[in-house]
Amino acid sequence: MNLLPAICFASLTIGALAQTAPKADKPAAPPSTTKPAESVPFVTTKQESATPAPTDAPGQMVAAFFALLGKGELDQAYSGLTKGSKVMGKPEDVRVLKQKTKEAIEVFGTIMGHELVETKPIGARLMRRTYLSLGSEFPLRWRFYFYNANSTWRLIDLRVDDRLVGMFDEPQEPRDPDATKLKLEP
């Protein structure tokens, strides 16, 4: 799990344009014989869940995991995610994973949601799912590895990092630990 701080660009969202109704105390303008000006379109946005409710077992496990992380229920989140998993059976490994997740949330912000980015099956019984957790400050990349044994999907590995460049068609740039300035180039 790589939790190196990185300089990230926050995306900007465009809020809804508000139109106000004319005040009742003003008389309406007389009808005009000239062509009316084009009106400004009224735009509304609706923030929905970033990921629709999943119907498969791995998707449901991950959705429950992120929902509990968003509520600050770290222990319950990992208990549900690792239920039946022998890979996560080592108490020390689980403790370290929980501690690193807690540190990541402190650095990158409270998890406000998640988005499924990629599903990569290998055969019919092995799958990697890549998600973005939508932190209040920055996103994180989560890779969940699932194995279907005896008709039951189980988590067999989990990796989380802040290496978002690797998700694009760009070569990954080396990190400069001394970089403190944000460079914006035209």
C-alpha positions, 0 to 999 in steps of 0.5 A: 500500500503506497500512501505517499502524499501527492499534489493533486488537482481537484476537479471543479464542478459547475453548479446549477444556474439559478433563475429568479422569478420576477418580483410580484410588486413590479408590473409586467413589461408590456408585450414587445413587438421585437424578437425576444432575446434568447433565454438562458437555459436553466441547468440543474444537476443531480448528484447521484451515487457514483456507482449504481447498486451492484448485483454481483457478490464482489460488487456488493462486498465493495459497496458495503466496505466503502459505505462503512468506511464513509461512516468511519466504521473501519473495523466493521468495513474490514470484517465484512470484506474479509469474511471467509478470506484466509489471506486476511487471516493474519491478525498483524496484517489486518491490523497494519492494513486498518492502520494504513487505511486510517492514515490514508483517510486522514491524508486524503479526506473522508470517503464520500463515495466510490466509482468502479473504474475497471473489472478485469476477469481472468477466466471465470473464477478470478477477477480484479476490480479497480475502484476510485474512492472519492475522498473529500480532498483527493481520490485513491485507487483501490484494487480488489482481487476476488476468487470464486471457490465453491460458488462463493466469491472471496477477497484474496488480495487488496491494494490501495495507493494514490498512483492515479497517473497509471490509470491514464494513457500517460507514462508514470512520472517519478515522484519528487519527494522535495516537490512542494510547489504546484507547476501550472503550464499553459 
